[in-house]
Amino acid sequence: VELKNTAAPAQGKAAPAQKKGGAEVVYEEHPLNELCPIELELLENDTRILSTTGKNEALLSETFLESTLDGKVEYILQAKVDLQKYPNITQDTDFTRGLGWVLRLFSSNSVFVVRDTKKEDREREIEKSWEDSEPGRAEKSKKNRQKFLLQMKLREGGQLTEAELAIVNEARVPKKKQEEILKGGKAPAKKAPVTAPGKQTKKEEIVEEKPIQRTLPRSEDHTLAEARQFLEHLEGPRVSDIYPIHGGMVDKRSNDSRMAIQEASKMSKEEMVAMLVRNIASRENLKFAAKDFRDNLIREFTELRKALLEQTSEYLKARAEIRAKLNDKREKEKKLIDLCLIETTEFEKIEAYIKEVSETEEADMQLVFIARKAYKNAVIASFVEKLNAALAILDPQQMMNVLKDSREQGIPLPLELEERTETLLEESVNNPQAFADKQKEAQKAAKAKPKK
């Protein structure tokens, strides 16, 4: 479905002609310059099954429709403009003038499209029911409409013919008279014309119309409880015999009480001035109270802000201290790790640094344990290296010094190396000549051995 301008006259190539009212009308499609939001719906038995939207066009594709020959199914294709998004569509403009819907169908079977006239049929049925209940209503409405148009023409200064003037000046027939005429009865008699004195006229009999009295149904004739209760209420007495206890003397005052109230309500000029002065004083007091309240509120907020700033400053200071401690701890741990990784003989320096790190607040004790273990292993390796150097040249004095230092410091040496050293020391004491020969050979071998 597309929304296009179809009212423009054909130009160039002739457009397909369609019959309208017995005459052929030629339409030509023109695209719109503006984008108008439209919605296309497919209804099945007044229930929407498909819908789509678009700008000036909408498409429903691959739709399966059942047969409507048996009358069980009815399809309605409905296209409409969204008035909330495009409210100007209801106004008479150059854009809306000549708008029309263009429907294109592509089907593998026969499809018949007819205009939905349900709304018009309902309106005609309503008009027919009016005519049936009141015959002549359509003709009367037509005459009234014609008379109204002629009266409007006359007010605007237009000229009317004699026949039109007769229609305008036609007397209006009352509704009761019309009903009597339609029912076949006689019209009510006209007033007797005025005659000259002395002449006799016939007196018309005045017929009084009696009102029709409707009889209400009885309560025992109904089975519905609500209807019976209402009818019983209507059948009961309509006047209440219960009178108030006070006898109708409530809110009645004597003249003396009225005069007393009037005198009490009067106010002298002095009292009025005094009341105004009191009001002014009260207003000034309220101003001072409001000012004091505002000043107190500002002072409280100022003190609160000052306290908050002090707390924030203390917090920042504490954070800076903690950050400094963490940085110091991190640097010491890093330096300790570096000392444990490098080869050095400054064992006293390492031991002092391990002690300093262990005394640091929140120190990593696992790292301290590993550092101490690494320090101990380094000391042991140093003693082993000194002892191996003494054994290489068979220096008994140096061997004795290394064993003495290790025992004093509590440094455990490898058992085999310690037993070998003790054996050589005993040999140097028990057999000095043989030990001296071995010492010369070891020193000669050490000198001949190339250094790395």
Sequence and secondary structure as in RCSB ss.txt:
>XXXX:A:sequence
VELKNTAAPAQGKAAPAQKKGGAEVVYEEHPLNELCPIELELLENDTRILSTTGKNEALLSETFLESTLDGKVEY
ILQAKVDLQKYPNITQDTDFTRGLGWVLRLFSSNSVFVVRDTKKEDREREIEKSWEDSEPGRAEKSKKNRQKFLL
QMKLREGGQLTEAELAIVNEARVPKKKQEEILKGGKAPAKKAPVTAPGKQTKKEEIVEEKPIQRTLPRSEDHTLA
EARQFLEHLEGPRVSDIYPIHGGMVDKRSNDSRMAIQEASKMSKEEMVAMLVRNIASRENLKFAAKDFRDNLIRE
FTELRKALLEQTSEYLKARAEIRAKLNDKREKEKKLIDLCLIETTEFEKIEAYIKEVSETEEADMQLVFIARKAY
KNAVIASFVEKLNAALAILDPQQMMNVLKDSREQGIPLPLELEERTETLLEESVNNPQAFADKQKEAQKAAKAKP
KK
>XXXX:A:secstr
 EEEE  S   SS   EEEETTEEEE   B  SS  EEEEEEEETTEEEEEEEEESB    S      TTSS  E
EEEEEE TTT GGGGS  TTTTTEEEE     SS        HHHHHHHHHHHHHHHHSTTHHHHHHHHHHHHHH
HHHHHTT    HHHHHHHH     HHHHHHHHHT            TT                    GGG   H
HHHHHHHHHHS SS     TTTT TT   HHHHHHHHHHH   HHHHHHHHHHHHHHHHHHHHHHHHHHHHHHHH
HHHHHHHHHHHHHHHHHHHHHHHHHHHHHHHHHHHHHHHHHS    HHHHHHHHHHHHTSTT  HHHHHHHHHHH
HHHHHHHHHHHHHHHHHHT HHHHHHHHHHHHHHT    HHHHHHHHHHHHHHHH HHHHHHHHHHHHHHHHHS 
  
